[in-house]
Amino acid sequence: MNQVAKSFDKETIIKIIKGGLIAGTGAFAIAVLNYIGALNINDPNLAMLVTFGVPFLTNIVKEWLKGE
């Protein structure tokens, strides 16, 4: 099934969720490293948000624009 531009079908939503989980893994790793002191970030909430948000939002935009 072809994806229609500027819309989300079930398969696309599943891809976005998988991308979010992958991005969340990086955010979780940074949060753990910051918590145990192996990584020093001034604002761990900002670091986690950026690490999760940037790839997730990029994937959403990519999927939104893809299609016929």
N, C-alpha and C positions, 0 to 999 in steps of 0.2 A: 504494500500500500504506500503510495506517495504521500509525503507530508505536504500540507498546504501552508504556504507562507503566512506568517503572522498569526499562527494558531498552534495549539498544542493538542496532539492526540494522545492516546493512552501510552503508546510506546515512547513517545517523547517525554512524557511526564516521568516514566520509569527511568529514562536516561538521566534526567535532571536530578532525580532523587539519588541515583547511584553516584552521580558527580558530587552531590552534596555530602554524601557519606565519605567519599574519598577526600574531599576538602576538609571535612570534619576531623579526619584522622590526623592531618597535619596540625590542625588547631589543638587537638588533644595532646599531641606530642609536645608542642611548644608549651602548653599549660603545665604539663608534668615536669618538663625540664626546668621551667621557671620555678615551680613549686619546690623542687628538690635543690634548687640553687645552682644547677649546672649551667643555666642560662640566665643572664641578668637583663631583664626588660623592665623599664620604668613603669609601664602600665600594662600588666598582663592581659587585662580585659581588651584593650585596644589591639594588642598583638594577636590574640585569639580571634577577634572579630575580623581583622585584616586577613589573617591566614585562612580563615574559613570563607569570608565574604568575596574576596577577589576571584578565586577560581569558580565559585558557585555562580556569581553574577555573570561572569564571562561565559560560562556554559549556558545560562539562561538566554543571554543575548544571541549566542551562536545558534541555539536551537530555534529561537524565535524568527531569525532572519532566514534560516534554511528552508528550502522548499521551492515550489514552482511559482 
